[in-house]
Structure formats: C-alpha cells, structure tokens
Amino acid sequence: MDTTVSGVGVEAVEYSREPGAVRTQFDQEKTPASIAVIATLADLMGTDPVELDPLHSAVDPDELDALVRVRNGTNGNPHNGDTHVTFTHEGHAITVHSYGVITITPAHELTAKKHERGAGR
C-alpha cells in the first residue's frame, strides 16, 4: 500500500483539478470495496468516516463488496470484463469498478453529464 485515506490503505489517490473529485485505486484482496468507498469519501469531505450516513442508505455494502472481487483480466488487461456500479451518497456520485477503482465527483456533475449526452437526441 502506498498511502492511506481515513486510515485505510490504498494503492493510489488522484485528486482532480475540479473541487470535490477524486479517483482511488485499492487492493481488493485487502480492502472491501465498501470500506474503500467510505474511507475515500470521508477523506474527500474532510470528516471522520463514522460521521457519514451509513452506506447501506445508498447501496447494499455486501453486494458492492461482491461486485468487486479480485479478477484476473485476460491478456494481462485488468479492465477486460469490467463491471461497475454508480450511485449517489452524501451529495457525491460514486462509481466503483470491479478492477478496484473508485471515482467520486459532486453529484451535480453526474447530472450535468447525463443532460449533455441526452442533448443531441
């Protein structure tokens, strides 16, 4: 583990130029996805993880953990067969990929992207 967020070891954390956006990669063998999400969100928001609303108010933590299991990608590409889930929690859009990457952005950005994609129809 290269760094920690809210006391949870992660491999990498990238903060976007946009305020309130972050991308985290975590080791699925050592950290459940649900724990990585809460730790990353708490770090981003500058609060203690116990101060956040329970994750189960937005998504089933057990199902989230089951989604993100260690996967052996074909041809050495861990992104093959990616499964991901996107949900909102604490005013942020959270996407968790099955290859161990979490992206968190303010929820209003997710809504704006949906409107941009639908505008050309």
PyMOL commands that set and color helices and strands:
alter all, ss='L'
color gray80, all
select helices_A, chain A and resi 33-45+49-51+55-57+61-67+74-76+107-119
alter helices_A, ss='H'
color red, helices_A
select strands_A, chain A and resi 3-5+8-10+12-15+22-25+84-89+92-97+101-106
alter strands_A, ss='S'
color yellow, strands_A
deselect
rebuild
show_as cartoon
